[in-house]
Amino acid sequence: RKTSYITFDKGGEWKRITPPKKTSKGDEIACHVNEGCSLHLHGRTSSGRVPFYSSESSAGIIIASGNVGDELEMRDDEVNTYFSRDAGL
């Protein structure tokens, strides 16, 4: 079981990634971190998946592939692309 976490203080504290509230079509996403559901992102170790992208010159902008749920999914029909303008806050 693989689960994604994020840190904003160089590894001092790690938290599950808060999922988006709505889909790109405006439908609500019923997923809450306090219920064990979060956003999971594919990294460089995920076989066949594109890793997440960010740049120091574009502070806060992140583009990544992954899924919302209780663990990281590998099935194509479960993977989506996510975009953040606030570094995942």
PDB file of N, CA, C and O in Angstrom:
ATOM      1  N   ARG A   1       0.847  -1.177   0.000  1.00  0.00           N
ATOM      2  CA  ARG A   1       0.000   0.000   0.000  1.00  0.00           C
ATOM      3  C   ARG A   1       0.889   1.235   0.000  1.00  0.00           C
ATOM      4  O   ARG A   1       1.725   1.397   0.889  1.00  0.00           O
ATOM      5  N   LYS A   2       0.717   2.109  -0.989  1.00  0.00           N
ATOM      6  CA  LYS A   2       1.517   3.322  -1.106  1.00  0.00           C
ATOM      7  C   LYS A   2       0.640   4.538  -0.842  1.00  0.00           C
ATOM      8  O   LYS A   2      -0.463   4.651  -1.376  1.00  0.00           O
ATOM      9  N   THR A   3       1.140   5.440  -0.014  1.00  0.00           N
ATOM     10  CA  THR A   3       0.422   6.643   0.356  1.00  0.00           C
ATOM     11  C   THR A   3       1.345   7.843   0.196  1.00  0.00           C
ATOM     12  O   THR A   3       2.522   7.772   0.552  1.00  0.00           O
ATOM     13  N   SER A   4       0.821   8.951  -0.339  1.00  0.00           N
ATOM     14  CA  SER A   4       1.632  10.162  -0.540  1.00  0.00           C
ATOM     15  C   SER A   4       1.525  11.108   0.645  1.00  0.00           C
ATOM     16  O   SER A   4       0.458  11.283   1.233  1.00  0.00           O
ATOM     17  N   TYR A   5       2.656  11.713   0.981  1.00  0.00           N
ATOM     18  CA  TYR A   5       2.723  12.715   2.044  1.00  0.00           C
ATOM     19  C   TYR A   5       3.458  13.939   1.515  1.00  0.00           C
ATOM     20  O   TYR A   5       4.180  13.856   0.522  1.00  0.00           O
ATOM     21  N   ILE A   6       3.272  15.083   2.188  1.00  0.00           N
ATOM     22  CA  ILE A   6       3.936  16.322   1.786  1.00  0.00           C
ATOM     23  C   ILE A   6       4.513  17.005   3.027  1.00  0.00           C
ATOM     24  O   ILE A   6       3.961  16.901   4.123  1.00  0.00           O
ATOM     25  N   THR A   7       5.623  17.697   2.835  1.00  0.00           N
ATOM     26  CA  THR A   7       6.231  18.469   3.920  1.00  0.00           C
ATOM     27  C   THR A   7       6.514  19.878   3.416  1.00  0.00           C
ATOM     28  O   THR A   7       6.843  20.071   2.246  1.00  0.00           O
ATOM     29  N   PHE A   8       6.386  20.851   4.295  1.00  0.00           N
ATOM     30  CA  PHE A   8       6.676  22.236   3.949  1.00  0.00           C
ATOM     31  C   PHE A   8       7.821  22.787   4.796  1.00  0.00           C
ATOM     32  O   PHE A   8       8.149  23.971   4.708  1.00  0.00           O
ATOM     33  N   ASP A   9       8.436  21.918   5.626  1.00  0.00           N
ATOM     34  CA  ASP A   9       9.516  22.371   6.503  1.00  0.00           C
ATOM     35  C   ASP A   9      10.733  21.450   6.434  1.00  0.00           C
ATOM     36  O   ASP A   9      11.345  21.134   7.454  1.00  0.00           O
ATOM     37  N   LYS A  10      11.073  21.026   5.221  1.00  0.00           N
ATOM     38  CA  LYS A  10      12.255  20.193   4.955  1.00  0.00           C
ATOM     39  C   LYS A  10      12.238  18.869   5.712  1.00  0.00           C
ATOM     40  O   LYS A  10      13.284  18.383   6.143  1.00  0.00           O
ATOM     41  N   GLY A  11      11.059  18.292   5.872  1.00  0.00           N
ATOM     42  CA  GLY A  11      10.940  16.979   6.485  1.00  0.00           C
ATOM     43  C   GLY A  11      10.661  16.959   7.966  1.00  0.00           C
ATOM     44  O   GLY A  11      10.624  15.886   8.567  1.00  0.00           O
ATOM     45  N   GLY A  12      10.464  18.109   8.574  1.00  0.00           N
ATOM     46  CA  GLY A  12      10.177  18.151  10.007  1.00  0.00           C
ATOM     47  C   GLY A  12       8.824  17.547  10.335  1.00  0.00           C
ATOM     48  O   GLY A  12       8.682  16.832  11.326  1.00  0.00           O
ATOM     49  N   GLU A  13       7.826  17.835   9.500  1.00  0.00           N
ATOM     50  CA  GLU A  13       6.474  17.305   9.702  1.00  0.00           C
ATOM     51  C   GLU A  13       5.916  16.902   8.348  1.00  0.00           C
ATOM     52  O   GLU A  13       5.993  17.662   7.382  1.00  0.00           O
ATOM     53  N   TRP A  14       5.359  15.711   8.285  1.00  0.00           N
ATOM     54  CA  TRP A  14       4.787  15.182   7.059  1.00  0.00           C
ATOM     55  C   TRP A  14       3.286  15.020   7.234  1.00  0.00           C
ATOM     56  O   TRP A  14       2.825  14.569   8.282  1.00  0.00           O
ATOM     57  N   LYS A  15       2.508  15.393   6.192  1.00  0.00           N
ATOM     58  CA  LYS A  15       1.053  15.279   6.243  1.00  0.00           C
ATOM     59  C   LYS A  15       0.554  14.671   4.942  1.00  0.00           C
ATOM     60  O   LYS A  15       1.193  14.784   3.896  1.00  0.00           O
ATOM     61  N   ARG A  16      -0.614  14.016   5.030  1.00  0.00           N
ATOM     62  CA  ARG A  16      -1.275  13.560   3.812  1.00  0.00           C
ATOM     63  C   ARG A  16      -1.656  14.788   2.982  1.00  0.00           C
ATOM     64  O   ARG A  16      -1.858  15.871   3.530  1.00  0.00           O
ATOM     65  N   ILE A  17      -1.752  14.619   1.677  1.00  0.00           N
ATOM     66  CA  ILE A  17      -2.056  15.737   0.791  1.00  0.00           C
ATOM     67  C   ILE A  17      -3.569  15.923   0.707  1.00  0.00           C
ATOM     68  O   ILE A  17      -4.302  14.989   0.384  1.00  0.00           O
ATOM     69  N   THR A  18      -4.023  17.129   0.999  1.00  0.00           N
ATOM     70  CA  THR A  18      -5.449  17.446   0.948  1.00  0.00           C
ATOM     71  C   THR A  18      -5.952  17.306  -0.489  1.00  0.00           C
ATOM     72  O   THR A  18      -5.372  17.891  -1.404  1.00  0.00           O
ATOM     73  N   PRO A  19      -7.011  16.548  -0.694  1.00  0.00           N
ATOM     74  CA  PRO A  19      -7.533  16.368  -2.051  1.00  0.00           C
ATOM     75  C   PRO A  19      -8.292  17.605  -2.525  1.00  0.00           C
ATOM     76  O   PRO A  19      -8.710  18.427  -1.709  1.00  0.00           O
ATOM     77  N   PRO A  20      -8.471  17.739  -3.835  1.00  0.00           N
ATOM     78  CA  PRO A  20      -9.284  18.843  -4.332  1.00  0.00           C
ATOM     79  C   PRO A  20     -10.732  18.650  -3.891  1.00  0.00           C
ATOM     80  O   PRO A  20     -11.157  17.526  -3.624  1.00  0.00           O
ATOM     81  N   LYS A  21     -11.484  19.735  -3.816  1.00  0.00           N
ATOM     82  CA  LYS A  21     -12.884  19.665  -3.397  1.00  0.00           C
ATOM     83  C   LYS A  21     -13.807  19.277  -4.545  1.00  0.00           C
ATOM     84  O   LYS A  21     -14.869  18.691  -4.335  1.00  0.00           O
ATOM     85  N   LYS A  22     -13.376  19.622  -5.791  1.00  0.00           N
ATOM     86  CA  LYS A  22     -14.217  19.351  -6.956  1.00  0.00           C
ATOM     87  C   LYS A  22     -13.392  18.814  -8.109  1.00  0.00           C
ATOM     88  O   LYS A  22     -12.182  19.030  -8.178  1.00  0.00           O
ATOM     89  N   THR A  23     -14.057  18.113  -9.010  1.00  0.00           N
ATOM     90  CA  THR A  23     -13.407  17.626 -10.228  1.00  0.00           C
ATOM     91  C   THR A  23     -13.286  18.779 -11.220  1.00  0.00           C
ATOM     92  O   THR A  23     -13.802  19.870 -10.978  1.00  0.00           O
ATOM     93  N   SER A  24     -12.609  18.537 -12.325  1.00  0.00           N
ATOM     94  CA  SER A  24     -12.476  19.560 -13.359  1.00  0.00           C
ATOM     95  C   SER A  24     -13.830  19.902 -13.982  1.00  0.00           C
ATOM     96  O   SER A  24     -13.975  20.939 -14.628  1.00  0.00           O
ATOM     97  N   LYS A  25     -14.815  19.032 -13.787  1.00  0.00           N
ATOM     98  CA  LYS A  25     -16.169  19.271 -14.309  1.00  0.00           C
ATOM     99  C   LYS A  25     -17.079  19.926 -13.274  1.00  0.00           C
ATOM    100  O   LYS A  25     -18.249  20.190 -13.550  1.00  0.00           O
ATOM    101  N   GLY A  26     -16.541  20.188 -12.077  1.00  0.00           N
ATOM    102  CA  GLY A  26     -17.319  20.856 -11.040  1.00  0.00           C
ATOM    103  C   GLY A  26     -18.059  19.931 -10.093  1.00  0.00           C
ATOM    104  O   GLY A  26     -18.769  20.399  -9.204  1.00  0.00           O
ATOM    105  N   ASP A  27     -17.904  18.619 -10.270  1.00  0.00           N
ATOM    106  CA  ASP A  27     -18.559  17.665  -9.374  1.00  0.00           C
ATOM    107  C   ASP A  27     -17.785  17.578  -8.055  1.00  0.00           C
ATOM    108  O   ASP A  27     -16.555  17.605  -8.046  1.00  0.00           O
ATOM    109  N   GLU A  28     -18.522  17.474  -6.943  1.00  0.00           N
ATOM    110  CA  GLU A  28     -17.867  17.364  -5.638  1.00  0.00           C
ATOM    111  C   GLU A  28     -17.130  16.042  -5.499  1.00  0.00           C
ATOM    112  O   GLU A  28     -17.573  15.011  -6.005  1.00  0.00           O
ATOM    113  N   ILE A  29     -15.985  16.087  -4.798  1.00  0.00           N
ATOM    114  CA  ILE A  29     -15.204  14.888  -4.497  1.00  0.00           C
ATOM    115  C   ILE A  29     -15.398  14.583  -3.018  1.00  0.00           C
ATOM    116  O   ILE A  29     -15.027  15.382  -2.158  1.00  0.00           O
ATOM    117  N   ALA A  30     -15.975  13.433  -2.729  1.00  0.00           N
ATOM    118  CA  ALA A  30     -16.223  13.033  -1.336  1.00  0.00           C
ATOM    119  C   ALA A  30     -14.982  12.335  -0.791  1.00  0.00           C
ATOM    120  O   ALA A  30     -14.913  11.107  -0.754  1.00  0.00           O
ATOM    121  N   CYS A  31     -14.010  13.127  -0.371  1.00  0.00           N
ATOM    122  CA  CYS A  31     -12.744  12.593   0.135  1.00  0.00           C
ATOM    123  C   CYS A  31     -12.205  13.555   1.185  1.00  0.00           C
ATOM    124  O   CYS A  31     -12.012  14.739   0.908  1.00  0.00           O
ATOM    125  N   HIS A  32     -11.963  13.046   2.391  1.00  0.00           N
ATOM    126  CA  HIS A  32     -11.506  13.887   3.486  1.00  0.00           C
ATOM    127  C   HIS A  32     -10.328  13.226   4.199  1.00  0.00           C
ATOM    128  O   HIS A  32     -10.391  12.047   4.548  1.00  0.00           O
ATOM    129  N   VAL A  33      -9.260  13.983   4.413  1.00  0.00           N
ATOM    130  CA  VAL A  33      -8.042  13.449   5.037  1.00  0.00           C
ATOM    131  C   VAL A  33      -8.342  12.819   6.385  1.00  0.00           C
ATOM    132  O   VAL A  33      -7.790  11.767   6.709  1.00  0.00           O
ATOM    133  N   ASN A  34      -9.209  13.443   7.179  1.00  0.00           N
ATOM    134  CA  ASN A  34      -9.512  12.903   8.512  1.00  0.00           C
ATOM    135  C   ASN A  34     -10.279  11.578   8.457  1.00  0.00           C
ATOM    136  O   ASN A  34     -10.484  10.934   9.487  1.00  0.00           O
ATOM    137  N   GLU A  35     -10.702  11.171   7.250  1.00  0.00           N
ATOM    138  CA  GLU A  35     -11.381   9.883   7.060  1.00  0.00           C
ATOM    139  C   GLU A  35     -10.488   8.883   6.319  1.00  0.00           C
ATOM    140  O   GLU A  35     -10.961   7.836   5.877  1.00  0.00           O
ATOM    141  N   GLY A  36      -9.185   9.210   6.181  1.00  0.00           N
ATOM    142  CA  GLY A  36      -8.237   8.306   5.544  1.00  0.00           C
ATOM    143  C   GLY A  36      -8.145   8.435   4.038  1.00  0.00           C
ATOM    144  O   GLY A  36      -7.491   7.618   3.390  1.00  0.00           O
ATOM    145  N   CYS A  37      -8.782   9.438   3.470  1.00  0.00           N
ATOM    146  CA  CYS A  37      -8.775   9.657   2.033  1.00  0.00           C
ATOM    147  C   CYS A  37      -7.937  10.899   1.725  1.00  0.00           C
ATOM    148  O   CYS A  37      -8.064  11.911   2.414  1.00  0.00           O
ATOM    149  N   SER A  38      -7.084  10.835   0.704  1.00  0.00           N
ATOM    150  CA  SER A  38      -6.242  11.979   0.360  1.00  0.00           C
ATOM    151  C   SER A  38      -5.815  11.913  -1.098  1.00  0.00           C
ATOM    152  O   SER A  38      -6.184  10.988  -1.822  1.00  0.00           O
ATOM    153  N   LEU A  39      -5.039  12.894  -1.521  1.00  0.00           N
ATOM    154  CA  LEU A  39      -4.496  12.929  -2.877  1.00  0.00           C
ATOM    155  C   LEU A  39      -3.162  12.198  -2.878  1.00  0.00           C
ATOM    156  O   LEU A  39      -2.325  12.419  -2.003  1.00  0.00           O
ATOM    157  N   HIS A  40      -2.966  11.327  -3.862  1.00  0.00           N
ATOM    158  CA  HIS A  40      -1.722  10.558  -4.000  1.00  0.00           C
ATOM    159  C   HIS A  40      -1.105  10.879  -5.352  1.00  0.00           C
ATOM    160  O   HIS A  40      -1.796  10.882  -6.370  1.00  0.00           O
ATOM    161  N   LEU A  41       0.191  11.147  -5.361  1.00  0.00           N
ATOM    162  CA  LEU A  41       0.870  11.560  -6.585  1.00  0.00           C
ATOM    163  C   LEU A  41       1.918  10.541  -7.003  1.00  0.00           C
ATOM    164  O   LEU A  41       2.614   9.963  -6.168  1.00  0.00           O
ATOM    165  N   HIS A  42       2.019  10.331  -8.307  1.00  0.00           N
ATOM    166  CA  HIS A  42       3.046   9.449  -8.856  1.00  0.00           C
ATOM    167  C   HIS A  42       4.362  10.209  -8.920  1.00  0.00           C
ATOM    168  O   HIS A  42       4.409  11.342  -9.401  1.00  0.00           O
ATOM    169  N   GLY A  43       5.422   9.589  -8.438  1.00  0.00           N
ATOM    170  CA  GLY A  43       6.755  10.189  -8.483  1.00  0.00           C
ATOM    171  C   GLY A  43       7.640   9.465  -9.471  1.00  0.00           C
ATOM    172  O   GLY A  43       7.159   8.670 -10.278  1.00  0.00           O
ATOM    173  N   ARG A  44       8.909   9.729  -9.413  1.00  0.00           N
ATOM    174  CA  ARG A  44       9.859   9.123 -10.351  1.00  0.00           C
ATOM    175  C   ARG A  44       9.946   7.607 -10.208  1.00  0.00           C
ATOM    176  O   ARG A  44      10.367   6.932 -11.147  1.00  0.00           O
ATOM    177  N   THR A  45       9.563   7.062  -9.073  1.00  0.00           N
ATOM    178  CA  THR A  45       9.650   5.619  -8.877  1.00  0.00           C
ATOM    179  C   THR A  45       8.409   4.877  -9.368  1.00  0.00           C
ATOM    180  O   THR A  45       8.416   3.647  -9.425  1.00  0.00           O
ATOM    181  N   SER A  46       7.352   5.595  -9.722  1.00  0.00           N
ATOM    182  CA  SER A  46       6.144   4.952 -10.233  1.00  0.00           C
ATOM    183  C   SER A  46       6.377   4.537 -11.681  1.00  0.00           C
ATOM    184  O   SER A  46       6.591   5.382 -12.550  1.00  0.00           O
ATOM    185  N   SER A  47       6.333   3.255 -11.932  1.00  0.00           N
ATOM    186  CA  SER A  47       6.647   2.768 -13.279  1.00  0.00           C
ATOM    187  C   SER A  47       5.622   3.227 -14.301  1.00  0.00           C
ATOM    188  O   SER A  47       4.414   3.111 -14.094  1.00  0.00           O
ATOM    189  N   GLY A  48       6.126   3.747 -15.400  1.00  0.00           N
ATOM    190  CA  GLY A  48       5.271   4.143 -16.501  1.00  0.00           C
ATOM    191  C   GLY A  48       4.484   5.421 -16.293  1.00  0.00           C
ATOM    192  O   GLY A  48       3.641   5.752 -17.126  1.00  0.00           O
ATOM    193  N   ARG A  49       4.720   6.139 -15.232  1.00  0.00           N
ATOM    194  CA  ARG A  49       3.970   7.365 -14.941  1.00  0.00           C
ATOM    195  C   ARG A  49       4.880   8.578 -15.036  1.00  0.00           C
ATOM    196  O   ARG A  49       6.087   8.492 -14.805  1.00  0.00           O
ATOM    197  N   VAL A  50       4.280   9.701 -15.378  1.00  0.00           N
ATOM    198  CA  VAL A  50       5.024  10.960 -15.436  1.00  0.00           C
ATOM    199  C   VAL A  50       5.130  11.508 -14.019  1.00  0.00           C
ATOM    200  O   VAL A  50       4.129  11.541 -13.305  1.00  0.00           O
ATOM    201  N   PRO A  51       6.327  11.943 -13.589  1.00  0.00           N
ATOM    202  CA  PRO A  51       6.473  12.486 -12.232  1.00  0.00           C
ATOM    203  C   PRO A  51       5.835  13.869 -12.119  1.00  0.00           C
ATOM    204  O   PRO A  51       5.395  14.442 -13.115  1.00  0.00           O
ATOM    205  N   PHE A  52       5.791  14.391 -10.917  1.00  0.00           N
ATOM    206  CA  PHE A  52       5.246  15.735 -10.729  1.00  0.00           C
ATOM    207  C   PHE A  52       6.280  16.774 -11.130  1.00  0.00           C
ATOM    208  O   PHE A  52       7.484  16.525 -11.067  1.00  0.00           O
ATOM    209  N   TYR A  53       5.803  17.931 -11.538  1.00  0.00           N
ATOM    210  CA  TYR A  53       6.679  19.006 -11.997  1.00  0.00           C
ATOM    211  C   TYR A  53       6.437  20.269 -11.203  1.00  0.00           C
ATOM    212  O   TYR A  53       5.305  20.588 -10.839  1.00  0.00           O
ATOM    213  N   SER A  54       7.517  20.983 -10.939  1.00  0.00           N
ATOM    214  CA  SER A  54       7.475  22.271 -10.270  1.00  0.00           C
ATOM    215  C   SER A  54       8.770  22.990 -10.637  1.00  0.00           C
ATOM    216  O   SER A  54       9.707  22.366 -11.135  1.00  0.00           O
ATOM    217  N   SER A  55       8.826  24.291 -10.395  1.00  0.00           N
ATOM    218  CA  SER A  55      10.017  25.059 -10.729  1.00  0.00           C
ATOM    219  C   SER A  55      10.221  26.177  -9.712  1.00  0.00           C
ATOM    220  O   SER A  55       9.257  26.799  -9.265  1.00  0.00           O
ATOM    221  N   GLU A  56      11.467  26.427  -9.353  1.00  0.00           N
ATOM    222  CA  GLU A  56      11.754  27.503  -8.403  1.00  0.00           C
ATOM    223  C   GLU A  56      11.283  28.853  -8.938  1.00  0.00           C
ATOM    224  O   GLU A  56      10.892  29.721  -8.158  1.00  0.00           O
ATOM    225  N   SER A  57      11.314  29.042 -10.259  1.00  0.00           N
ATOM    226  CA  SER A  57      10.904  30.325 -10.835  1.00  0.00           C
ATOM    227  C   SER A  57       9.380  30.470 -10.886  1.00  0.00           C
ATOM    228  O   SER A  57       8.874  31.556 -11.166  1.00  0.00           O
ATOM    229  N   SER A  58       8.658  29.403 -10.621  1.00  0.00           N
ATOM    230  CA  SER A  58       7.189  29.435 -10.583  1.00  0.00           C
ATOM    231  C   SER A  58       6.719  28.964  -9.219  1.00  0.00           C
ATOM    232  O   SER A  58       6.092  27.911  -9.097  1.00  0.00           O
ATOM    233  N   ALA A  59       7.017  29.728  -8.220  1.00  0.00           N
ATOM    234  CA  ALA A  59       6.729  29.342  -6.833  1.00  0.00           C
ATOM    235  C   ALA A  59       5.263  28.969  -6.640  1.00  0.00           C
ATOM    236  O   ALA A  59       4.360  29.727  -6.994  1.00  0.00           O
ATOM    237  N   GLY A  60       5.050  27.799  -6.077  1.00  0.00           N
ATOM    238  CA  GLY A  60       3.711  27.345  -5.750  1.00  0.00           C
ATOM    239  C   GLY A  60       3.011  26.554  -6.833  1.00  0.00           C
ATOM    240  O   GLY A  60       2.000  25.913  -6.550  1.00  0.00           O
ATOM    241  N   ILE A  61       3.501  26.571  -8.057  1.00  0.00           N
ATOM    242  CA  ILE A  61       2.831  25.855  -9.143  1.00  0.00           C
ATOM    243  C   ILE A  61       3.377  24.428  -9.243  1.00  0.00           C
ATOM    244  O   ILE A  61       4.584  24.200  -9.325  1.00  0.00           O
ATOM    245  N   ILE A  62       2.437  23.481  -9.234  1.00  0.00           N
ATOM    246  CA  ILE A  62       2.781  22.062  -9.320  1.00  0.00           C
ATOM    247  C   ILE A  62       1.812  21.397 -10.290  1.00  0.00           C
ATOM    248  O   ILE A  62       0.610  21.663 -10.254  1.00  0.00           O
ATOM    249  N   ILE A  63       2.332  20.536 -11.152  1.00  0.00           N
ATOM    250  CA  ILE A  63       1.511  19.706 -12.037  1.00  0.00           C
ATOM    251  C   ILE A  63       1.925  18.259 -11.774  1.00  0.00           C
ATOM    252  O   ILE A  63       3.113  17.937 -11.784  1.00  0.00           O
ATOM    253  N   ALA A  64       0.944  17.393 -11.539  1.00  0.00           N
ATOM    254  CA  ALA A  64       1.273  16.005 -11.199  1.00  0.00           C
ATOM    255  C   ALA A  64       0.159  15.060 -11.637  1.00  0.00           C
ATOM    256  O   ALA A  64      -0.984  15.473 -11.836  1.00  0.00           O
ATOM    257  N   SER A  65       0.510  13.797 -11.781  1.00  0.00           N
ATOM    258  CA  SER A  65      -0.505  12.780 -12.046  1.00  0.00           C
ATOM    259  C   SER A  65      -0.683  11.954 -10.776  1.00  0.00           C
ATOM    260  O   SER A  65       0.266  11.749 -10.018  1.00  0.00           O
ATOM    261  N   GLY A  66      -1.890  11.491 -10.557  1.00  0.00           N
ATOM    262  CA  GLY A  66      -2.171  10.711  -9.357  1.00  0.00           C
ATOM    263  C   GLY A  66      -3.643  10.402  -9.239  1.00  0.00           C
ATOM    264  O   GLY A  66      -4.362  10.355 -10.237  1.00  0.00           O
ATOM    265  N   ASN A  67      -4.091  10.192  -8.011  1.00  0.00           N
ATOM    266  CA  ASN A  67      -5.493   9.859  -7.765  1.00  0.00           C
ATOM    267  C   ASN A  67      -5.908  10.266  -6.362  1.00  0.00           C
ATOM    268  O   ASN A  67      -5.077  10.525  -5.491  1.00  0.00           O
ATOM    269  N   VAL A  68      -7.205  10.313  -6.175  1.00  0.00           N
ATOM    270  CA  VAL A  68      -7.796  10.582  -4.870  1.00  0.00           C
ATOM    271  C   VAL A  68      -8.309   9.257  -4.329  1.00  0.00           C
ATOM    272  O   VAL A  68      -8.959   8.503  -5.054  1.00  0.00           O
ATOM    273  N   GLY A  69      -8.023   8.963  -3.059  1.00  0.00           N
ATOM    274  CA  GLY A  69      -8.476   7.719  -2.450  1.00  0.00           C
ATOM    275  C   GLY A  69      -7.683   7.401  -1.204  1.00  0.00           C
ATOM    276  O   GLY A  69      -7.075   8.289  -0.606  1.00  0.00           O
ATOM    277  N   ASP A  70      -7.683   6.124  -0.804  1.00  0.00           N
ATOM    278  CA  ASP A  70      -6.955   5.743   0.410  1.00  0.00           C
ATOM    279  C   ASP A  70      -5.541   5.260   0.125  1.00  0.00           C
ATOM    280  O   ASP A  70      -4.756   5.068   1.053  1.00  0.00           O
ATOM    281  N   GLU A  71      -5.197   5.057  -1.186  1.00  0.00           N
ATOM    282  CA  GLU A  71      -3.837   4.674  -1.550  1.00  0.00           C
ATOM    283  C   GLU A  71      -3.566   5.019  -3.013  1.00  0.00           C
ATOM    284  O   GLU A  71      -4.491   5.308  -3.772  1.00  0.00           O
ATOM    285  N   LEU A  72      -2.311   4.988  -3.396  1.00  0.00           N
ATOM    286  CA  LEU A  72      -1.891   5.280  -4.765  1.00  0.00           C
ATOM    287  C   LEU A  72      -2.357   4.167  -5.694  1.00  0.00           C
ATOM    288  O   LEU A  72      -2.100   2.989  -5.442  1.00  0.00           O
ATOM    289  N   GLU A  73      -3.041   4.543  -6.767  1.00  0.00           N
ATOM    290  CA  GLU A  73      -3.546   3.577  -7.747  1.00  0.00           C
ATOM    291  C   GLU A  73      -2.659   3.564  -8.981  1.00  0.00           C
ATOM    292  O   GLU A  73      -2.071   4.586  -9.337  1.00  0.00           O
ATOM    293  N   MET A  74      -2.561   2.420  -9.629  1.00  0.00           N
ATOM    294  CA  MET A  74      -1.767   2.286 -10.851  1.00  0.00           C
ATOM    295  C   MET A  74      -2.646   2.095 -12.086  1.00  0.00           C
ATOM    296  O   MET A  74      -2.154   2.188 -13.210  1.00  0.00           O
ATOM    297  N   ARG A  75      -3.921   1.832 -11.896  1.00  0.00           N
ATOM    298  CA  ARG A  75      -4.826   1.606 -13.027  1.00  0.00           C
ATOM    299  C   ARG A  75      -5.051   2.904 -13.794  1.00  0.00           C
ATOM    300  O   ARG A  75      -5.291   3.950 -13.191  1.00  0.00           O
ATOM    301  N   ASP A  76      -4.974   2.841 -15.107  1.00  0.00           N
ATOM    302  CA  ASP A  76      -5.130   4.029 -15.947  1.00  0.00           C
ATOM    303  C   ASP A  76      -6.454   4.755 -15.711  1.00  0.00           C
ATOM    304  O   ASP A  76      -6.497   5.984 -15.757  1.00  0.00           O
ATOM    305  N   ASP A  77      -7.524   4.019 -15.462  1.00  0.00           N
ATOM    306  CA  ASP A  77      -8.825   4.657 -15.273  1.00  0.00           C
ATOM    307  C   ASP A  77      -8.971   5.339 -13.914  1.00  0.00           C
ATOM    308  O   ASP A  77      -9.987   5.983 -13.654  1.00  0.00           O
ATOM    309  N   GLU A  78      -7.972   5.205 -13.049  1.00  0.00           N
ATOM    310  CA  GLU A  78      -7.991   5.851 -11.734  1.00  0.00           C
ATOM    311  C   GLU A  78      -7.047   7.056 -11.659  1.00  0.00           C
ATOM    312  O   GLU A  78      -7.108   7.827 -10.701  1.00  0.00           O
ATOM    313  N   VAL A  79      -6.177   7.223 -12.657  1.00  0.00           N
ATOM    314  CA  VAL A  79      -5.148   8.271 -12.625  1.00  0.00           C
ATOM    315  C   VAL A  79      -5.628   9.520 -13.373  1.00  0.00           C
ATOM    316  O   VAL A  79      -6.172   9.430 -14.474  1.00  0.00           O
ATOM    317  N   ASN A  80      -5.415  10.678 -12.758  1.00  0.00           N
ATOM    318  CA  ASN A  80      -5.777  11.969 -13.337  1.00  0.00           C
ATOM    319  C   ASN A  80      -4.589  12.920 -13.245  1.00  0.00           C
ATOM    320  O   ASN A  80      -3.581  12.604 -12.614  1.00  0.00           O
ATOM    321  N   THR A  81      -4.711  14.079 -13.872  1.00  0.00           N
ATOM    322  CA  THR A  81      -3.698  15.126 -13.775  1.00  0.00           C
ATOM    323  C   THR A  81      -4.214  16.198 -12.824  1.00  0.00           C
ATOM    324  O   THR A  81      -5.374  16.605 -12.898  1.00  0.00           O
ATOM    325  N   TYR A  82      -3.332  16.652 -11.922  1.00  0.00           N
ATOM    326  CA  TYR A  82      -3.696  17.662 -10.922  1.00  0.00           C
ATOM    327  C   TYR A  82      -2.783  18.873 -11.059  1.00  0.00           C
ATOM    328  O   TYR A  82      -1.606  18.747 -11.397  1.00  0.00           O
ATOM    329  N   PHE A  83      -3.343  20.044 -10.793  1.00  0.00           N
ATOM    330  CA  PHE A  83      -2.631  21.315 -10.907  1.00  0.00           C
ATOM    331  C   PHE A  83      -2.868  22.105  -9.624  1.00  0.00           C
ATOM    332  O   PHE A  83      -4.002  22.207  -9.156  1.00  0.00           O
ATOM    333  N   SER A  84      -1.805  22.661  -9.059  1.00  0.00           N
ATOM    334  CA  SER A  84      -1.924  23.496  -7.856  1.00  0.00           C
ATOM    335  C   SER A  84      -1.224  24.824  -8.079  1.00  0.00           C
ATOM    336  O   SER A  84      -0.124  24.881  -8.630  1.00  0.00           O
ATOM    337  N   ARG A  85      -1.875  25.883  -7.644  1.00  0.00           N
ATOM    338  CA  ARG A  85      -1.268  27.221  -7.699  1.00  0.00           C
ATOM    339  C   ARG A  85      -0.737  27.653  -6.349  1.00  0.00           C
ATOM    340  O   ARG A  85      -0.122  28.713  -6.230  1.00  0.00           O
ATOM    341  N   ASP A  86      -0.974  26.823  -5.310  1.00  0.00           N
ATOM    342  CA  ASP A  86      -0.564  27.204  -3.949  1.00  0.00           C
ATOM    343  C   ASP A  86       0.348  26.160  -3.301  1.00  0.00           C
ATOM    344  O   ASP A  86       0.370  26.027  -2.078  1.00  0.00           O
ATOM    345  N   ALA A  87       1.093  25.427  -4.114  1.00  0.00           N
ATOM    346  CA  ALA A  87       2.054  24.411  -3.642  1.00  0.00           C
ATOM    347  C   ALA A  87       1.390  23.287  -2.856  1.00  0.00           C
ATOM    348  O   ALA A  87       2.047  22.629  -2.049  1.00  0.00           O
ATOM    349  N   GLY A  88       0.127  23.063  -3.072  1.00  0.00           N
ATOM    350  CA  GLY A  88      -0.565  21.974  -2.401  1.00  0.00           C
ATOM    351  C   GLY A  88      -1.118  22.326  -1.031  1.00  0.00           C
ATOM    352  O   GLY A  88      -1.523  21.431  -0.289  1.00  0.00           O
ATOM    353  N   LEU A  89      -1.147  23.588  -0.678  1.00  0.00           N
ATOM    354  CA  LEU A  89      -1.722  23.982   0.598  1.00  0.00           C
ATOM    355  C   LEU A  89      -3.202  23.751   0.527  1.00  0.00           C
ATOM    356  O   LEU A  89      -3.915  24.012   1.496  1.00  0.00           O
TER     357      LEU A  89
END
